[in-house]
Amino acid sequence: MKEIVVMSGKGGTGKTSIAAALGVLAGQRAVVTDCDVDAANLHLLYEPERLETHEFRNGKRASIDEASCSLCGICQAKCRFDAIDFAGGRYSVDPLSCEGCAVCSYFCPEEAIEMREVTAGEWFLSRSRFGNWFVHARLGIGEGNSGKLVSRVKQEARKIAEREHAVCVIADGPPGIGCPVIASLSGADHVLIVTEATCSGLHDLRRLIDLIEFFQIDASCVINKSDLNQEVGSEIERFCRQRGIATVARIPYSRVFPDSLQDGKTIVEMGDLEMEHKIGQVWDYLSKVE
């Protein structure tokens, strides 16, 4: 069983559309997971039947017991994040500002402040409308530690893949190079990079490849909207070749991408034979990588 992560250095390259299409072609041979937990959207195309819902509990947040509070104000004075408010004759904690450092609890002379574990989000075990096992998640608004939730989602996807004897896990990774991207790369066997033929696409591709090489993971590349700037598209292909990364497909700009999103379908369900052929090429390549 191998784990393939679909990534992009920036948003808007068509990464999720291509990841979703690969999951359709793989069918029940693959477990699909959405690792972009800060802005998950793969479920909009997969219309999953949710079978299990689990809380993601992470970190702690201060809570003031009003009955024990003597209104001394020490907690507010010590808080470096301005998370403690005084209004209506009582102190309260702003949950969006509290960083869980526990300084207020430590200095409270009445021991009126308790550090309570936080439910930071949820993760789900589902079946997509294509029959795939689908693991996805939703991080709460303003919550941190998205990398830990990504790790949990990947861990559950691997368990299911091993149990069901799936040939691979296909993960739709988050854009960029931050913490959730690093968590998505952890344990991956191959990275499919989806970029676009623009200056920003090339710039962010270079940063992403540096990160992938740091983790010593094999990679390949798809250049989407390859005809937007032929010169940049050729430069991307040349740069990838220099770094030992195969360009699997060049996909010209197509209305299939926005139209499929509008219709709530994947790009291989739109009846565009050229697009189906291009994505089929990508899947054939990925199915053969070690």
N, C-alpha and C positions, 0 to 999 in steps of 0.2 A: 504494500500500500504506500503510495507516494502522496505528498502534499504539495499542491500547486497554488501559489498565491498570485493573484492578478493585481498589479499595482500601477500607480502613475505618480509622477512627481508633482502634479498639479491636478486640480479639479477640472472637469469639463472635457476630458479627452475621449470619453466614451468607454471608460474602464468598466463601469458597472453593467452597461449594455452588453459588452463583450463577455464579461464573466457570466452573466445570466444566460447568454446564448450557449456558452460552453457547457453549462449545467444541463441545458435542454438536450444537447447532442450526446452528452455522457449518460443521461437518463439515470436509472437506478444503479448504475455502476459507480456512481459518485455520490458522496455526501457533500452538500453545498453549505457554505457558511458565510455570513455577512460580518466581516470584522470591522466595518466602519460604524462602530457603536455610537459615536457622537452624532452621526447623521445617517442612520440606517435607512436604506430605501429599496433594497433588493426585494423585500417582501411585497412591494407594490406591483412587481412584475410576476412574482411567483404565487400570489394569493394563497398563502399556506393555510392548511388546516392545523390550528394550534392544538397540540396534544398535551404538552406540559408547560407550566409556567413556574419559574423559580426566582426567588429574590436574590439579588446580588447585594450582599451586605459588606460594607467596607468603610473603615475609619470610624471616628467617633465625633460627637458634637455635644457641646455643653447644654445643659438644661437646668434651669433655676427652680428650686422648690420655694414657692412664695411663702408658704407657712413657716419655713425655717429662716428665710432671708430677713436680716436686721436692717436692710437699706443702708449699709455702711458705705457703699459705692466703691469699695476696693477693687472689685472685679472689673468695673468699668474703667477705672484708672489704670489697671494693669494690662488690659487688652490692647494689643498693638494693631489689631485689625478692625477696631471700631465696631465690633460685633455685638456689643451690649448696649442696649438702649434703656433710657429711663423716661417713662411716660405714664400718666395716670397714677402716679404714686407707687409704681413698681418697676423692677428691673426685668428685662426680657432679653433673650438671645435672638439675633437675626440669623436664621439658618443659612442664608446665602453668603454671609460674611464670615461666619465661624470657621476657622481652619482646624479646629480640634486639637489645639496645642496643649490644652488643659492647664494653662497658667492661672486662669480665673479660679478653677477648682482647687488648685494647690494653695492659693493665697486666701481663699474664703475662710474667715474665722469661725463661721457657723456651720461649715461643711454642708452648705445648702446647694452646692452645684454638683451635679452628677454628669459624668461623661457617658453618653448613651450611644450604642452602636447605630450606625446609619444605614438605612436601606437606600443604596445609591443608584439602583436600577433593577432591571429584570432581564433574565435570559430565557429563551423559549426553544422547545423542541417541537418541530412541526414536520408535516409532509407537504411538499409543494404540489401544485396542480399537475406537475409532470411526474410525480411519484417519488422524487428524490427525498431522502431525509434532509431536512433543512434546519440548521442551528443558527439562531439570530438573537439579537439583544437590543435593549434600549437603555441608554444611560440617562439618569435623571437630569433635569435642567440645572445647570450650575455645578454639577458634581464633577469631581476629578477622578484620577486613577483609572482613566479609560483603558490604559494598557493592561491592568489586571483583569478587567472584564473581557478584553480581547483574548487574553490567555485562557480564561475560563471557557469561552466559546470554542476556541480551537481544541482545548482538551476534551470537551464533550464530543466534538465532531470526530476526533480521532477514535474515541471509544466506540462510537457508533460504527465507524468505518471498519474497525477491526471485528466488531461483533457481527456485522452484516457481510463481511468479506468483500467490501467495496474495493475497487481498484485504485481509487484516489479520493482525496479531499480537494475540492475546488473552493478557495477562499477569495472573496471579494475584499481586498484590503483597502484601508483608508488612503487618501491622497497625502502627498508631502513626505516628510522624513522625520516626523516627531515620534513621541512615545508610543502611540498606538501602532505606528508603522513598524517600529522596532519589535514590538510584541507580535505583530503579524508575521514578521520574518523568522522569528524564533522557531526552530524545528522544521522549517520549510525545505523541501527538496529542490524546488525549481520556482523561479519568479518569471511570470510573463509581464513585461512592462508594456503598458499602452501609453503611447505618446502622440503628439500631434505636430504637424509641420508648421510650427510657429516659433518665434524667437524665445518666448517664455517656455514653450514645450521643450526646446533643446536645452535651455538653461536648467530647468528643473530635472530633466532626464539625467544630466551630468551629476547632479547632487545625489539622485537616487541610486545611480550606478555605483558611485563611491561608497554608499552605505551598503549596498548588496555585496560588493567586493570585500568590504570589511568583514562581513559575516561568511564569506567564502561560499556563496550559494550560486549555483548555475542559473543563467538567465537567458531569455530570448525577448524579442521586441516585436511589437506591432505598431506601425506608423499609421494612425488614423488621420483622416482629412489630409492625406498625403499630397494632394494637388493644390492646397491653399498656398503653399510656397515651395515650388519645386527645388529651389536652391537649398532651402533649409532642410527639406526632406532628404536630399542627397547627403547633406552634411550630417544629419542624424544617422543615416545608414553607414556612412564612413566612420563616424565616431564609434558606433557599436561594433563595427568590424575590427577596429583597432583594439577594442577592449575584449575581443573574443566572444561577442554576443551576436547570435544569428538574428537577422531580420526575417521573421516568419511570413509577414504579409504587409503589403501596402494597400490601405483601403482609402479610395478617394472619397471626398465629401459626398454624403448621401442624405437625402431627406428621410431615409428609412429610420435613422436614429431618432430624430425628434418625433416623427410620426408614430413610431412604435411606442414611445413613452406616452404620447397623447392617448393612444388606444389601449394602454396597459398591457402591451404584448412585448415579447422579446423580438430582436431583429431577425431571427430565423423563422418567425411565424408570419412575416409580412408578405410572403410570396415573391420576394426579390431573389431570383436565382443566382445572380452574381454575388450578392451578400452571403447567401447560404454557402456558396462555393468557397468564398474567402474564409468564413468562420470554420467551415469544414477542414480547410487546409491547416488552420491553427490547431484544431482539435487533433487532427492526424499527427501533427508534429509533437504535441504535448503527450499524446498517448504512447509515444515511442521513447520519450526521454527517460533516463534512469533516475 
